[in-house]
Amino acid sequence: MPKRKETFETLYPYRLYDPDEVLDPELMYTVPEIARLLQGLDPDVELDADTEDRVVAWTIPWLMVHAEELVINDPVGDEPGYFGVEVADDEAAEIPDDADV
């Protein structure tokens, strides 16, 4: 149920970070690692399952909004995908038409 603004002690501006503000351009990250970074946490910090599920769910739309600024690896087997900031010297390949996507 909605609440009136005056019921909150403090209100903050809503800010979405750009990938280059959060991610090291030399590294690639899994979605859970990015989720932690967006929360100001170390990418290796342990979170309980419910918290991790919640921050990952918040991260997916962020990845979609910034898709043009990111690159992803080609995962092998059960390995997760890794995302990184696209920089000028990245040689991102086009996704082949016959790729299993």
N, C-alpha and C positions, 0 to 999 in steps of 0.2 A: 504494500500500500504506500502511496506517495507520502512524503513528510514535508512539512513547511520548512523553508530555509532557516527560519529563526530557531528551529529546534537544534540546529548544529552550532557548536561553539566556534568552529573555524571552517571556512570555505577556501579552497585553493584553486588556482587556474588549472584546467585540464591540459596537460602537455604530452604530446607524442614525440618521442625522440627520433631523430634521423639515425639511420644505421651507422654512419660515421661517428656519431656521438657515443655509441654504445659498443661497437665491435672494433677490434683491432684489425686493420686492413691486411695484416700478414697472417691472420689465423682464420680457420673455418670452425664453425660451431654447430652442435646439434640444437634442435628446437628447445629441449629442456635447459640447455646451457644459456641460450638466448633469453629464455623466460626468466632465469635467475638474474642475468645482467640487467634486464629491463626493470627489475625490482631493486636494483642497487646491491645485489648479492654477488658473491664470488660464484663463478660458474660450477665449481665443484662442491658447493655447500650441500649438505644432506637436507632434504625436505620430507615431511611426511607425505604419504601418497595423496591425500586430499588436497593439500596445499600445492603439490606439484601439478596435479590435474588442473587445478584452478588457474595457476599462472601460465601453464601451457595453453589452456583454452583462450586466455587473453592474448597470447603471443601470435596465434594463428592469423587473426585479422591484421596484426601489425606486419607480419611477413607478406601478406597479400597486398597491402597498401604500398609496401616498399619493394615489390617484386622487381621493378625496373632497375633498382639500385643494388641488387643482390645477385650472386652466383650460387650454384649448388653443384655438388659433385655427383658423379654417377655411382650410386651405392652398389656394393657387391654383396650378393647373398642377403643375409639378415642384417648387414651393417646399416646403421641409420644414415640418412642424408645429412650432409654438412653444408651449412650456409655461410657465406662470407660477403663482405662488401666488395662490389665490383670496382676495380681500379683500372686506370688507363692501360697498364701493361698486362692485364689479364687477357688471355686468349680464349674466351668462352666460345665453345663450339656450338653450332646450330644443332638442335635436337633432330636426329634423323627421322624421316617419315616412317620407317619401320620400327622405331623404338617402342619398347613395351612400356607405355605410359598409362 
